[in-house]
Amino acid sequence: MEDVLVPRGPMILGKPSKRPMALRPIVKYPELVLSTRSEAVSAIDAEIRRLVADMVETMHAAPGVGLAANQVGITRRVAVVDLSVGKDPSALVVLINPRVTSTQGHQVDEEGCLSLPGITEMVPRPLRAEVEATNLDGKTFQVRAEGLMARALLHEIDHLDGLLFLDRLSPLKRRLVRKKIQKLIRAGEWTGVGA
């Protein structure tokens, strides 16, 4: 198992696909796929490599710092995180079958989501997180993260578990946000996939 603090080497996209990358539509709340637990990836094949490449392009174009496969309608345990939003290729982390191995501390900060455009809330999360995953070369690695990186990793793994940041809010705050979204849907201002 590789243990790293800064993602590099085989955790980056790895072998290029012969097919050009493509933007995929981002699924929006309240689409059911967002509340569905994703299935483990059993083999890293051309389909998974293509999915990862498309997800990276979609995330960067949005722009966002993370994207889980179910946000593009695919219920597989695949996520990508890039705090540089494409400016630093070494910052990209590809996570296949990720799992949180430990967390420490506490932070509360503003959080948004590409599946909830225009909605941000103060969300409590652990300050530090250790995550184990597989990279595109099929090797297990561990990421130790703090602050925003820990938040991004935990946010994406929540997606893979069928959770949104809304689920981390108090019941009252969650109801208020859902009511706001329903109002936007009724007004025709919540357009695209999931509307």
Buried (B, 14 or more C-beta within 10 A) or exposed (E): EBEEEEBBEBBBBBEEBEEEBEBBEBBBBBBEBBBEEBBEBEEBEEEBBBBBBBBBBBBBEBEBBBBBBBBBBBBBBBBBBBBEBBEEEEBBBBBBBBBBEEBEEEBEEEBBBBBBBEBEBEBEBBBBBBBBBBBBBEBEBBBBBBBEBBBBBBBBBBBBBBBBBBEBBEEEBBEEBBEEBEEBBEEEEBEEBBB
